[in-house]
Amino acid sequence: MRVIHCLHTAASNAAIFDAAARDFPMLSLRHAVRADLLADAEAAGGLTPGITNAVQSTLRAMPTARLLTCSTLGPAAEGLALRADAALAREAMQNGQVVVLCAVETTLAPTTELFRAAGDAALSVRLVPGAWARFRAGDSAGYLAMIRAAAQAALDDGADRVALAQVSMAGAAGPRVLAAPQAALRAIIAGQAPGP
C-alpha cells in the first residue's frame, strides 16, 4: 500500500479523491486542507511570493509522496509535489482539439501555461461564468450542471476532449470529459509523483 499525502484548498476535494481512489486499491490517501491559501490567492488576484512560500512550506512539512490538488496554487508546487492539473494536462494534450474549463478566474493563467507546455493539441481555455459563485454558495448540483452544460457545448463545437481544470468539477466527467483526480492517481501509479 502506497500512502499519498494530498494538499487541498477545499475540504470537499478530499471526498472527491477518496471516491476516485476506489479504483486504485494500492493507494491510501491522507488529506490536509488549507482553504486560506486559495482565499489569499483569490484576494491577491493570483499567486504572490508570500503565498508561494506558504504553499511550499506546507508541502515540505508533509511526508512524501505529495499531491497538490489546487490548480491556482499549482506553480508553487514544482519539484515538491505532483500537481493534479499537470497530470490532467499530460493526458488531455495528446492531439486534436482540447477545451479546458475553469471555474476560478485566478487559475486561467497558470492553467493555460500548464496545458500549452504539456502537448501539441489545439488548446482553448474557457472560464465558466458564474460557476465559482455557485460552488462557493454551496450549490454543488447547480455548479456541476453549469460545468456539464459548458462541457457539452465544447464537444458540440468540435472539441475532441474537454479537461476539467478544478478538482471540484470531477462530478461532471464523462465520455471525452476528463477530470483531474483520476488522471493524478494514474500518474502516481505510473511513477510520476515525487517521493517513494
Secondary structure, 3 states (H helix, E strand, C coil): CEEEEEEECCCHHHHHHHHHHCCCCCEEEEEEECHHHHHHHHHHCCCCHHHHHHHHHHHHCCCCCEEECCCCCHHHHCCCCEEHHHHHHHHHCCCCEEEEEECCHHHHHHHHHHHHHHCCCEEEEEECCCHHHHHHCCCHHHHHHHHHHHHHHHHHCCCCEEEECCHHHHHHCECCEEEHHHHHHHHHHCCCCCCC
